[in-house]
Amino acid sequence: MTGHREESLEERRRRLSANLADKGIEARGEEAAEQRAEQSRKGYAQAMKLSSEFISAIVVGAILGYLIDRFVGTAPWGMIVFLLLGFCAGVLNVLRSAGMVAAPHPADRDTGTKNERDAG
């Protein structure tokens, strides 16, 4: 009787180990899928942020150029110049947001103005 009981316990232990191994694989698979989904969401959010910064800089440049042309009468030069400035500002904003270009540090800006005052 004890031999039969030991076999059934051993069999149950093997089945339990197999079930736990299956659950562990499934749990790791679900965790990996969740991590991929999270990275995808973060990437989509960053793409939306970068594209909106780029487009908004161009639109602001175009509007400023149009207003200057309208009130000063420099058509089409104000639009051309400010559209190009908006494009450059948009590229710079995207590069700063992506971490490719560092934002100027306030201490560096203060040092630059002090050097200009000392030289002048």
C-alpha positions in Angstrom: 0.0 0.0 0.0 2.8 2.4 0.7 4.5 1.6 -2.6 1.3 2.5 -4.5 0.9 5.7 -2.5 4.5 6.7 -3.2 4.0 6.1 -6.9 1.0 8.2 -7.0 2.7 11.0 -5.0 5.7 10.8 -7.4 3.3 10.9 -10.4 1.5 13.9 -8.9 4.8 15.7 -8.2 5.8 15.2 -11.9 2.5 16.5 -13.2 2.7 19.5 -10.8 6.2 20.2 -12.0 5.1 20.0 -15.6 2.1 22.3 -15.0 4.2 24.8 -13.2 6.7 24.8 -16.0 3.9 25.3 -18.5 2.5 28.2 -16.4 5.9 29.7 -16.1 6.4 29.7 -19.9 3.0 31.2 -20.4 3.6 33.8 -17.8 6.9 34.8 -19.3 5.2 34.9 -22.8 2.5 37.2 -21.5 5.0 39.4 -19.8 7.1 39.7 -23.0 4.0 40.5 -25.0 3.0 43.2 -22.5 6.5 44.6 -22.6 6.4 44.7 -26.5 3.0 46.4 -26.3 4.3 49.0 -23.8 7.3 49.8 -26.0 5.0 50.1 -29.0 2.8 52.5 -27.1 5.8 54.6 -26.0 7.2 54.7 -29.5 3.8 55.8 -30.9 3.5 58.5 -28.3 7.0 59.8 -29.0 6.3 59.8 -32.8 3.2 61.8 -32.2 5.0 64.3 -30.0 7.9 64.8 -32.4 5.7 65.2 -35.5 3.4 67.7 -33.7 6.4 69.7 -32.6 7.8 69.8 -36.1 4.5 70.7 -37.8 3.6 73.3 -35.2 7.0 75.1 -35.7 6.4 75.3 -39.4 2.8 76.5 -39.0 3.9 79.2 -36.6 6.6 80.3 -39.0 4.2 80.5 -41.9 1.6 82.4 -39.9 4.2 84.9 -38.7 5.5 85.3 -42.2 2.0 85.9 -43.6 1.2 88.5 -40.9 4.5 90.4 -41.6 3.8 90.3 -45.3 0.2 91.5 -44.8 1.0 94.4 -42.5 4.5 95.5 -43.7 3.9 94.7 -47.4 7.0 92.6 -48.0 5.3 89.8 -49.9 6.5 87.1 -50.4 9.8 87.6 -48.6 8.3 87.5 -45.0 6.6 84.2 -45.7 9.7 82.7 -47.3 12.0 83.7 -44.5 9.7 82.8 -41.6 8.7 79.5 -43.2 12.4 78.6 -43.5 13.0 79.8 -39.9 10.0 77.7 -38.7 11.4 74.7 -40.5 14.8 75.1 -38.9 13.1 75.6 -35.5 11.1 72.5 -36.0 14.1 70.4 -36.8 16.0 71.8 -33.8 13.0 71.0 -31.5 12.8 67.4 -32.8 16.5 66.9 -32.4 16.3 68.3 -28.8 13.3 66.1 -27.9 15.0 63.0 -29.4 18.1 63.7 -27.3 20.4 64.3 -30.3 21.1 67.9 -29.4 21.4 69.2 -25.8 19.3 72.1 -24.8 21.4 75.2 -23.8 22.1 75.3 -20.1 21.0 78.6 -18.4 24.5 78.9 -16.8 26.1 78.8 -20.3 23.8 81.5 -21.6 24.6 83.7 -18.6 28.4 83.1 -19.1 28.0 84.1 -22.8 26.3 87.4 -22.0 28.9 88.2 -19.3 31.8 87.5 -21.8 30.1 89.8 -24.4 29.7 92.6 -21.8 33.3 92.2 -20.7 34.6 92.4 -24.3 32.4 95.4 -25.2 
